[in-house]
Structures are given as C-alpha cells and as structure tokens.
Amino acid sequence: MTENCDEVQGIVLAEILKQNGQTEYLRRYSLAAGDGAAADRAAFKANIPVVTYEDLQPEIQRIANGDHSAILCGHPISEFLTSSGTSAGERKLMPAISDDLDRRQLLYSLLMPVMKKYVAGLDKGKALYFLFVKAESKTPGGLLARPVLTSYYKSRHFQLRPPPSEDPFNVYTSPTAAILCADAHQSMYIQMLCGLLHRHEVLRVGAVFASGLLRAIHFLQTHYPQLAADIATGELSPSITDPSLRASVAETLKPNPDLASFITDECSKADWAGIITRIWPNTKYLDVVITGAMAQYIPTLQFYSGGLPMASTMYASSECYFGLNLKPMCPPDDICYTILPNMGYFEFLPVSGDGEEIVDLAGVEVGKEYELVVTTYAGLYRYRVGDVLQVSGFHNSAPKFKFLRRKNVVLSIESDKTDEAELQRAVERAAAVLEAAAAGLSVVEYTAHACTDTIPGHYVIYWELLWRRKEEEEEEKVEGEVMEKCCLEMEEEMNSVYKQSRVADRSIGPLEIRVVRTGTFEELMDYAISRGASINQYKVPRCVNFKPILELLDSRVVSTHFSKGLPRWSPGRFD
Ligand code: AMP
C-alpha cells in the first residue's frame, strides 16, 4: 500500500463515491460520479467544499433525530462516535457504519507485526494495558452515541479476538469483563490487581494516552494497601461489587503473602522512581501515545519507568483511523506516523495560508505543515479534522507525519480540548461572580496553564485583579470562598468533555485560580519585548508553557484557590 500510495488513494475515493454517490449531500453538489475514477476525482475536488463540523451539523442532526434516508452515506449509519473535540460545548458526533470496524481492526492488526521487528520475545508474555469504556447515550432517533474506543472494545472484533494459542502477541492481563465495566474505579481496581498477580509475565505496560497510564500509577499509589490485602488473603475487596468482575478473578486470586509483602514494601517507599520496572521487572517498553498534548507527560513517565522506551504506535480519531508509527521504538522527538492510504481519502491544507492549494496525500512536501482533511466511507467529505501535521519524510511513496498540534487548543490534560473562546467565556462567567460579590473588583488580565505536576493534572488560571475604588484597597484580600466559587463557575462553563473527565472519570483535578500581584502582566509584556516581541503587536498569551514565564507568574502569586465542588454533568442525550 505504501508503495502505491496515490493509486490506493484513487481507489479509496472511487469506492467512497460509488457507495455514496446517490446521497443527498453529494447530489447537492451535482457530482456526476461515473465518468471514470480520474475524472470523478477531479470533479470531486472541484465541486465539493472543504468543511468543518459546524457546516455539517444540520445533516448530522437530522440523522441523530432518526432520518434514515441516505443523507451523507449510502450505507446505514450504525452509530455515532462521540469525539473529544466539541462544538458549542458538546461532543461532536461522527457518523459510523458497520464496515468501519473492519478498517479499524486492520490498523490494530498491523501494530504487533511492526513492533516485533524491533522487540523480540513479545509472544512470551503479557501486556498490562489499562483500557476503559465510557458512558454511552442515545440520540433522539435511537442511535448509540459513544466514544470510538468504547465502540471497539464492545465489538466482536475485540471480544472474540483469537486465543493466546493462535495469537500469542496480544495476550492481556486485564480480563475483558474489567475493560467493559463502566464503573471506572472497579474496572481500574481489577485491571491493576491482575497486573500485579501476573507481574513477572508482563512484557509491556500501557494505556491509550500517557495521561491514562499516569492515572493508573496514581491509583496504585493510593490503593496499594487494599490491593496487597486482597493478595495476602486471596479475598477480593467487598468494594468490588460487579459480579462479572468478581468472577473474572475467582481463578487467579489466591492467597500469596510473599507477593503482598513485596508490593507493600515497594509501594510504601517514599521514592517512586522506576516503580514500573520494580513491580513489573520484565517490561520492555511503555505503550502509550506521547505526541501532541501528551508530550507534557514524558518526563513523569520517564521518572516512573526508569527511562524505558515509550512507543506511540498509532494515530487515529473518531472521524477515521489514520496510520501507524513504523519505528515505534524511536526517541520521542522522532515519532512520526505513516498514514495508511486505504483508511480514507486524505488531503492536506497548507497551514502557511498564502492561498496555497490543498494537496493530495502523495503530493505533500517534506518539512511543510498541513491541516489534515479527510473523506470517509461513513460520509464525511473534505472534512477538516483540526490536526496540524508536518511532513518528516516518506515510507516508500507514503508520507510520514509528525503530529504538531491541534488547532485552537489552549488547554488539555487528557482528551479534553479547551479553546481560547471557551476559556474566555469561563473567565467572563467567573469574573461576573467576583464583581457581584465584591463591588469594584474585576479581572484585568488572565492566562492559563495545564498543570501536570499533580496527578491528575488540572487547569491553572492566573488572574490579575483590579480594585476600581480606592488605591489603598488594592492589596485587600478577596474572600477565599468567593474565589472558590469563581473556580467552580469556570468549570461550569467548560465543555462536556472537561466536565465528564472531572466528574465521571476524575481524570482532571479541581481547577485552580492563582491571583497574581498587580503589575504582573505588565512584567510579562516587558519580558516578551525584551525577547524581541513588538510592543504594538503584543497580546497577552492565553496559555503559557514556557518555563521562565511560568516561574515569573508563580513568583508573583498572592493567593491560590481551588474549586471545592464538581460542575454539573450527566451523560445526557444528544438533542
Ligand atoms: P477523538 O476525536 O476524541 O477521537 O480524538 C482524536 C484526536 O486525538 C486526533 O484528531 C488528535 O488530535 C488526537 N490524537 C489521536 N492520536 C494521536 C497521536 N498519536 N498523537 C497526538 N494526538 C493524537
């Protein structure tokens, strides 16, 4: 496939147009498919607009409301995949068809064949992967709406995977029942317990994203006494109430006082450096995505693993699975993904924005940055994914891409993606509470940082305040309770992915406001100007990650406040 990248892309587009040529959407643009693949491809590019989710929302809403006609896709929409990207605060709904599972499965099936080119003996043990399903909901028309991984773990492709005798490269320590348990605590408990019971067999430790693996380590930190007690006695903690979970460990959990005291000894040490290799001594690598927003976790993972290699094996989304890392053991800076040309039809919008034309997968240039645009079997046409990629080279004729960033995202702890507008609205809402509580007090400047020093990480918002009354009141302290309320108000205004992570998954910690001294933001500007920024064009950055600036901000903090409550969130319906 990578040898004939453009040819495969032509075939994929021809298949999509054949399958979906009679849909309302494609007919609207008078796409007279049937003139031959090359002519159809040219007509497709000439007539079909490049769109965003908001452009497609009316069609998506009709499907969600139960309209079964061929609106976007010639095949029935089997479910919606809920993206962690949001629109107006709600998760985006991506249409999916039943064949998509085969395409995803194909990509998964390539991961271990690639990995075994670089790491020997992975068929001689197990993988400790922390995998989770999330809450599902239904659209008004009755279609399921759930995250793509939940859909995959619940599919027969995952559940009926070949037994170890047929596929010794994909043997997991986690029982399938634990992966499928929607109660995040019980699921994690059993997955960790099984990982501990099989500790010598574990050859790789992972989760989908780096943040997920750190959560698991934090879980071990807080729950090892109970886990060790269960292992010592062979009796499962009564806090695990799900019968299928209790049944899943009935065979393996036997009294093992030696293992229990080993775990207690290791986990009660003050120093957790290298804990992963201490507990799972045969681990060859960590299997977690560490690109994009996850890069912030690299130093912490290195600390806990004693510097094990970290493999970011694939690049995928709810819209489409894209590709894989063909050199998964490479250092973090070299990670790149080869897009598989048979997953969808891919185009690339140059980011430079100088009116440069959109190009095909085979037409990208090394070194250039592009926004990914995808056309899928399930009915997205020339859809802007929002990811910015840079071409780093070619594998045969297929380009390899570095993941640079997600467009417009200022804050991200795990799958949450908060943009500048959402942050602005949140600050405005909290500032209104502040002004109502303390007349004459306002937020004059703010910036934010995704703080991952804590597990789970949390949003930190720096506020500079101004008393509009008398000057001598400037240093007057604001009531702590009011500030705590402001923290919660900000959380109430965040999108549903943030709230779900905060409330249901507890994978984001309470939002923090750090009030800084008057004049701090001016100092920030002086600093930027001293480093070459133009005075006229200087804008307060709404997100800071640069260490010297964070240090400057932190050295000016006069008070810190945390959200004491939880924002309102429920899985809800998509109506
Ligand atoms: P979702 O729509 O929730 O499925 O999230 C998909 C998004 O997650 C992608 O569009 C990327 O922004 C991000 N993502 C997925 N895989 C990777 C990866 N390997 N490296 C960096 N970001 C990724």
Boltz pocket constraint, residues with backbone or C-beta under 6 A from the ligand:
constraints:
  - pocket:
      binder: B
      contacts: [[A, 82], [A, 83], [A, 84], [A, 85], [A, 148], [A, 289], [A, 290], [A, 291], [A, 292], [A, 293], [A, 312], [A, 314], [A, 315], [A, 316], [A, 317], [A, 318], [A, 319], [A, 385], [A, 387], [A, 403], [A, 405], [A, 406], [A, 415]]
      max_distance: 6.0
